[in-house]
Amino acid sequence: MIVQKRREYPIGVGGEVVTLYQKYATPNPNNGRPRGFPTPSERVELYSASFAKAGYAPLSELGVCGSTELRNEIIYNDLKFSFMHDTAPVASMMLAMNVLVVHPASSVRSVPELIAAAKANPDAMTVASAGVGSTSHVFWELFRSMTGTRMLHVPYRGGAPALTDLLAQQVQVYFATPADTMEYIKAGRLRALAVTGATRAQALPDVPTIGEFVPGYEAVGWLGVVAPKDTPAAIIEMLNNAINAGLADPKIKQTIADWGETVFASSPAEFGKFLTAEHEKWGKVIRAANIKL
């Protein structure tokens, strides 16, 4: 048992979820930019505190996770932990599309032009990523496989150095996060060619989806909560209801939309089906690209 329920269920968890997102939507006093999402360790700490306040023991084993954890199971061969088999889905929280960007000095102004340029000179163009097996890497690999294009992949140790080199024109293409690039796009320092989601981003309504030019292309990251696989269904249901209550707050929805992302609330069963589909989809992409670590 990861939680010990007291006599009644105080409805404080939803408010704590709201507080978490409000905290990380607050501008950083050093640069005025949103702080972005908490780190994995901060997520666990914040959620543990949230549920403790709501009448439960600290949830040291409750995990706020994302698409990285799902991909790692496929990329790494020596993991002793199986994300898909050793966890139980509790609640999805949000979907996060990326944005395909180039430097404004680039002659490429659209997805069709990018495809044409890459096909005309295979491996001549450079595409940055936040690292081998990262979201930006696999999103590019899906694009490459669906368009028949070839570029030189340049993996970095994180998104920050990749973005820095794109701004300095050391690399030419990057599947970046909206949170990292929004201010540069709006300031004209980056050119957004398309977003990777199925629909256009509310924060970038004039930027098309890749799927408008490459039918069937859709690539999104996600954030959700899982628990150990033997967690009682009744507890998972209560946690799901509390998290969904927090995500229903209009301020949270707008904040996440401003980041170019979308609230994704679901039942535990729906989240489980989503995870299964994502595991199958990205497993094919990763194995086809022979991505291993």
Secondary structure, 3 states (H helix, E strand, C coil): CCCCCCCCCCCCHHHHHHHHHHHHHCECCCCCCECCCCCHHHHHHHHHHHHHHCCCCCCCCCEEEEHHHHHHHHHCCCCCCCHHHHEEEEEEEEEEECEEEECCCCCCCCHHHHHHHHHHCCCCCEEEECCCCCHHHHHHHHHHHHHCCCCEEEECCCHHHHHHHHHCCCCCEEEECHHHHHHHHHCCCCEEEEECCCCCCCCCCCCCEHHHCCCCCCCEEEEEEEEECCCCHHHHHHHHHHHHHHHCCHHHHHHHHHCCEEECCCCHHHHHHHHHHHHHHHHHHHHHCCCCC
